[in-house]
Amino acid sequence: MPPVRPFGLRLRSFAVKLAAAALIFAVVPILLYQRFNAAELQRNALMLRLVQEQGRFAGEALFPLLDQFSPRSADRLDQAVKRLAEGGMSIKVLFRPVTTSGIRNFLLVASAPETGAEQGRAAMNRLVDSGVLASLTVSCEGNAPLALRLPLSAGAAEDGNELLTYLAPHATKSGCWVVLAAQPTGTLPEQAIGRPYWQAPDVQVAASIYLVMAVLVLSIFTDAWRNLRRFRDVARSLIRGHTQVSFAAGNHVPELSEVAAEFDAMVTTLRRSEELLRQAAEENAHALKAPLAVISQSMEPLRRAIPPEDARARRSLEVIAQSVERLDSLVSTARRIDETIAGLIDRPRRRVELSDLLERLGRGYVRVAADRAIGLELRLTPGLVVAGAEEMLEIIAENLLDNALDFAPPGSKVVMELRPVADQARLSVVDQGPGVAEAELERIFERHLSRRPGSEDETSEHYGLGLWIVRRNAEAMGGRAWAAQRPAGGLAVVVSLPLV
């Protein structure tokens, strides 16, 4: 299981910061939109009220002329309409006479800024098509503020439409007058009315800058986070034994090039150290074993030359021979220690059929245990495969079995069990010996610590390295080792290794 990281460490992770930045960039526009939209609605309402009031004032200014209208005063009405339209407003004056023939059509009497018959006829057609006059054909009532866009004639405006803002009907004895006020496209108030604020150019420019900034910031976090994950993948590949990968090749961020190069240099140094350590272990063992072999061979002539009755001299030769054997064993043990340490640097990651390996090894130890009047029971789940080195796994199993058989009393039983636990292969060797005190369960994995009977004797063959090597080998293959007391007595030593 992956270790549980502290809450403070999680807050400093790139993934959390990337998610927080993305959330902020997503929420801020929503909040701004809500605030700006409310402000825009208020502004539009005020602007619309303004232009509608302008239309109402224009209509009320024309009503006295409409009450006194006659064909001779048509020029006065036309001049008044043009004067009121000089502020950028579009004004149309329509008239429907009172007749007995049932005619309900309106006539365009005055219009500004349109001039000429053709433009006047086109403006009238647009009003009829829009339907704004439909309710006035029956009666001459219903003053109403509007916000209706109407298309203009070709060439009248760049975008070809205007905003009809006010309709003021006025009944007289001669007929029904209607004053229509509109704001042509291009005037400041009209630009803000009837359009969402986000369509304004300045808002669109600000939104574009915000979007570019958000993408830039998120891309920085994303690139750094993805590059660190690539570094992780390279490290895992190196642990699995792949030699054709490098941090520099997996780096896509120029600012991390020096870091990637230093990582590659560190890996190269570690590999070189592992090679030198193995080479030094082999050379030292060879250099020490050669003079020991010479001493051992030189003792044969001495044995033949010493008379049988010289017990003291023969005893001295036996002590020398035992010391030579002990030195030879110490040299082999030192070599195993160096190779174990080298294995920690260069972790082996080959597929090993652990169930089959333990089955073969266990069958051989069954006979060894029987010679000591000890039973050995194998409980091995078949088909379990781990990543490691077969030689290191054999050393783990041999040391566990040797340790258990040394402490198990005659007539007892030793159990070697292998079973899957989650994504781990768990190997345990349990004996029925005297066990180990609770305070000593961790110490037994220390180097040169032995609790065997007679281990204090300088001629003992045990150097307290068996369980130390077990733990070191397990850790070299990505696992761990620990010991536990059995409730019924004895000791259980457990090794857990990742399954492939």
Sequence and secondary structure as in RCSB ss.txt:
>XXXX:A:sequence
MPPVRPFGLRLRSFAVKLAAAALIFAVVPILLYQRFNAAELQRNALMLRLVQEQGRFAGEALFPLLDQFSPRSAD
RLDQAVKRLAEGGMSIKVLFRPVTTSGIRNFLLVASAPETGAEQGRAAMNRLVDSGVLASLTVSCEGNAPLALRL
PLSAGAAEDGNELLTYLAPHATKSGCWVVLAAQPTGTLPEQAIGRPYWQAPDVQVAASIYLVMAVLVLSIFTDAW
RNLRRFRDVARSLIRGHTQVSFAAGNHVPELSEVAAEFDAMVTTLRRSEELLRQAAEENAHALKAPLAVISQSME
PLRRAIPPEDARARRSLEVIAQSVERLDSLVSTARRIDETIAGLIDRPRRRVELSDLLERLGRGYVRVAADRAIG
LELRLTPGLVVAGAEEMLEIIAENLLDNALDFAPPGSKVVMELRPVADQARLSVVDQGPGVAEAELERIFERHLS
RRPGSEDETSEHYGLGLWIVRRNAEAMGGRAWAAQRPAGGLAVVVSLPLV
>XXXX:A:secstr
      HHHHHTSHHHHHHHHHHHHHHHHHHHHHHHHHHHHHHHHHHHHHHHHHHHHHHHHHHHHHHT  GGGHH
HHHHHHHHHGGGS EEEEEEEE  SS     EEEEEES  SHHHHHHHHHHHHHHTTTGGGTT S   EEEEEEE
E  TTSSSSSEEEEEEEEEEE SSEEEEEEEEEETTSHHHHHSSS GGGSHHHHHHHHHHHHHHHHHHHHHHHHH
HHHHHHHHHHHHHHTT  S  HHHH   GGGHHHHHHHHHHHHHHHHHHHHHHHHHHHHHHHHHHHHHHHHHHHH
HHHHHS TT HHHHHHHHHHHHHHHHHHHHHHHHHHHHHHHHHHHS   EEEEHHHHHHHHHHHHHHHHHHTT E
EEEEE TT EEEE HHHHHHHHHHHHHHHHHHS TT EEEEEEEEETTEEEEEEE  S    GGGTTGGGSTT  
 STTTTSTT S  S HHHHHHHHHHHTT EEEEEE TTSSEEEEEEEEB 
